[in-house]
């Protein structure tokens, strides 16, 4: 029994370290989102949504003319944009400002979509990871295309080196939109 106790302590001591290793915003996890479709069936949530990305928190620095705190591409927070939403049997794609975020959606409308962009160039190296977790839910209404609303949180993480400057930062932005057609 004495020998089993040290082994159990080693095993139990290892379990929390493994549990802490999962990072939903890592490039590996976000890059894998589209490979695991949800259980939604059909395309009932597809359409064009007017989407607002609200001002949020961002601890990214400004490097030259590069807006590291822009939520998606060159989209600014606080403005409204039209986003194309395409749903197909458990997979969700949202296209906004020439950026495509892809992932999964379940039958209840809960989704996780993302994009991993490689920042490697002559002056920099690293990754820009964008992930949105949220829901698309029905509003009161009738007809073949009932009104829908989209809401969630966009997280954008930069892990890069620009010249001699190491950059590891994150921005978080509330997202909300209504289907227009």
C-alpha positions in Angstrom: 0.0 0.0 0.0 2.9 2.4 0.7 4.1 2.0 -2.9 0.6 2.8 -4.4 0.4 6.1 -2.5 3.3 7.8 -4.2 2.1 6.6 -7.6 -1.4 7.9 -6.9 0.1 11.3 -5.9 2.1 11.5 -9.1 -1.0 10.6 -11.3 -3.3 13.0 -9.4 -0.7 15.7 -9.5 -0.5 15.3 -13.3 -4.2 15.5 -13.9 -4.7 19.2 -13.2 -1.7 20.1 -15.4 -3.3 18.3 -18.3 -6.7 20.0 -17.6 -5.1 23.4 -17.7 -3.4 22.7 -21.0 -6.7 23.1 -23.1 -6.9 26.6 -24.5 -10.1 27.3 -26.6 -8.3 30.2 -28.3 -5.2 28.3 -29.4 -4.4 28.1 -33.1 -4.7 24.3 -33.0 -8.2 24.3 -31.4 -9.5 27.2 -33.6 -8.0 25.7 -36.7 -9.9 22.4 -35.9 -13.4 23.9 -35.4 -14.6 23.3 -38.9 -13.5 19.6 -38.8 -16.1 18.8 -36.2 -19.6 19.8 -37.4 -22.4 20.3 -34.9 -25.7 18.5 -34.9 -27.8 21.2 -36.7 -29.6 20.0 -39.7 -30.4 22.2 -42.8 -29.7 25.8 -43.5 -32.5 27.7 -41.7 -30.2 30.2 -40.1 -28.5 31.3 -43.4 -29.0 34.8 -44.7 -27.6 38.3 -44.6 -27.2 39.8 -41.1 -26.6 43.4 -40.1 -23.8 42.9 -37.5 -22.3 45.2 -35.0 -19.0 44.5 -33.3 -19.2 46.6 -30.1 -16.2 48.3 -28.5 -14.5 45.9 -26.1 -11.2 45.3 -24.4 -7.9 45.0 -26.2 -4.4 45.1 -24.7 -2.6 45.0 -28.1 -0.1 47.7 -28.9 0.0 49.8 -32.1 2.9 48.8 -34.2 3.6 51.2 -37.1 0.3 51.4 -39.0 -0.9 47.9 -38.1 -4.2 48.1 -36.1 -3.8 45.0 -34.0 -6.9 45.9 -32.1 -9.2 45.8 -35.1 -11.7 43.0 -34.3 -11.8 41.4 -37.8 -9.6 42.5 -40.7 -10.0 46.3 -40.9 -13.4 46.3 -39.4 -13.8 48.8 -36.6 -15.7 48.2 -33.4 -18.9 50.3 -33.0 -19.8 50.2 -36.7 -22.5 48.1 -38.5 -21.6 45.7 -41.3 -23.5 43.2 -43.4 -22.3 39.7 -42.9 -23.2 36.7 -45.0 -24.1 33.7 -42.8 -24.1 30.3 -44.4 -25.3 27.2 -42.5 -25.2 23.7 -43.8 -25.8 20.6 -41.7 -23.8 21.5 -38.6 -21.2 23.8 -40.3 -21.4 27.6 -40.1 -19.5 30.1 -42.2 -19.7 33.9 -41.5 -18.2 36.2 -44.1 -17.6 39.8 -43.0 -15.3 42.3 -44.6 -13.6 39.7 -46.8 -12.8 37.5 -43.8 -14.4 34.0 -43.5 -14.8 32.4 -40.1 -15.8 28.8 -40.2 -16.8 26.3 -37.5 -19.7 24.3 -36.1 -23.3 25.0 -35.1 -25.6 22.8 -33.0 -29.4 22.3 -33.2 -30.0 24.9 -30.5 -28.1 27.5 -32.6 -24.9 27.6 -30.4 -21.9 28.1 -32.6 -18.1 28.3 -32.4 -16.3 29.7 -35.5 -12.8 30.9 -36.2 -9.9 31.6 -38.4 -6.1 31.2 -38.0 -4.0 33.6 -40.0 -0.3 33.2 -40.5 1.6 36.5 -40.0 4.9 35.3 -41.4 6.5 37.8 -43.7 9.9 39.5 -44.1 9.3 41.7 -41.0 7.2 39.5 -38.8 6.3 35.9 -37.8 3.5 34.4 -35.8 -0.3 33.9 -35.8 -3.4 35.9 -35.5 -6.3 33.8 -34.1 -9.9 34.9 -34.3 -12.8 33.0 -32.7 -16.4 33.8 -32.1 -18.6 31.8 -29.7 -22.3 32.6 -29.6 -25.9 31.8 -30.5 -28.4 32.4 -33.3 -31.9 32.4 -31.9 -35.4 33.1 -33.2 -37.2 36.3 -32.4 -41.0 36.5 -32.2 -42.3 36.3 -35.7 -43.9 34.0 -38.3 -43.5 32.9 -41.8 -41.0 30.8 -43.8 -38.1 33.0 -42.6 -38.7 34.1 -39.0 -36.6 36.9 -37.6 -33.3 35.7 -36.2 -30.7 37.4 -34.0 -27.0 36.5 -33.6 -25.0 37.3 -30.5 -21.7 36.2 -29.1 -18.2 37.2 -28.2 -15.3 37.7 -30.6 -11.8 37.0 -29.3 -8.8 38.0 -31.3 -5.4 36.8 -30.1 -2.0 37.9 -31.6 1.1 35.8 -30.9 3.8 37.2 -33.1 7.2 38.8 -33.4 7.3 42.1 -35.4 11.0 42.9 -36.0 12.6 42.8 -32.6 9.3 43.2 -30.7 7.5 40.2 -29.3 3.7 40.7 -29.3 1.3 38.5 -27.2 -2.0 40.2 -26.8 -5.8 39.7 -26.9 -8.9 41.6 -27.8 -12.5 40.7 -26.7 -15.6 42.2 -28.4 -19.3 41.7 -28.0 -21.0 40.9 -31.3 -24.7 41.3 -32.2 -26.7 41.1 -35.4 -30.2 40.6 -36.9 -31.0 38.7 -40.0 -32.1 41.2 -42.7 -33.0 38.7 -45.5 
